[in-house]
Amino acid sequence: MRLKSHNYTPITAIDVFSGGGGLTVGLKRAGFKVVSAIEIDDHAFATYKTNHPDVQAFKQDVMTIEGVSLHQPAQSIFLQVARHVKDFAA
């Protein structure tokens, strides 16, 4: 028996405070299309770019980024914002 193929447009995601890109991995596996990421930390940004060369990543403070830089035409946008884990680690 053949399963029907469903045509769908993936939900576009932007990963803010992206770190090394762990959540981006999960979003991609769940079917999201991650188009942008923002990370200010040098090491985390380098790791993110290594892990996700296909995503447009910005190495800057989120308070300085302009929405037009992140704009991607899409029907739906999922904006993920997560605080850095290192703030809570012992």
N, C-alpha and C positions, 0 to 999 in steps of 0.2 A: 504494500500500500504506500502510495506517495503522499507526503504531506504537502499541503498548499503553501506556496511561498507568499508571504505577505509583503506588500510594498509599503514601506513607511519611511518617513523622514525622521532621522534621529534627532533627539533634542540636543541643542547646542549648549555646551557648558563652558564656564569660565572659572578657573581655579585660582582663588585669591589666597595669599599666604600659602603658596603651593608646596613649600619645602622641597623635598627630593622627588615628589610626584607620586607618592603612594596612593592618594585618593584618585588621582588621574587614572592610574591603572584600573582601579575599581570602576570608575565611571565608564571607561572604555569597554571593559568587560561586560558592563550592564547595557551597553548599546548607545551610550552618549557619544557625541562628537565634541571632544574638548578642543576648542579653538584658540584659547588664550590662557595664560597663567601669569601671575604676578608674584615675585619673590624678591626681597631686598638683600638677604644674606648671600654673600659671595659663594660659599661652599654649597649651600642648598641650591642656589641658582645653577651652578656648574653641574651638580648632580641631576637636576631636573632636565637640563638641556641634553645631557648624555642619555637619560632615560626616555625622553620624549622629543626627539629632534623635529618631529612633525608639528609640534604645537608652537605657536607664536608666543614666546615668553618675554616678559618685561622685567628687567632687574632695576626696580626702583620702588620708592615708597608709595603705598597705595593712595596716600593723600595727594600725590602729585600727578597721578595718571589721569588722562582725559578719556571720557567715554568714547569719543570718536576713534581713539586708538584701538579700542576693543570691539568696535562695531563689526558685526558679521550679520549679513542678512539671514534671518531664520524665522521660522514660525514660532518656536518656543525657545526660551533661554533659561538655563539653570545656572544660578550664580552660587558658588560654593565658597564660603568664608569660614576658615577654621583658625583658631588661635594656635600659635606655636606650642608644641608639646614641651619644648625645652623650658618653657616658663613654669611648668609643673613638675619637672623631673628633679629628683634629688641628686 
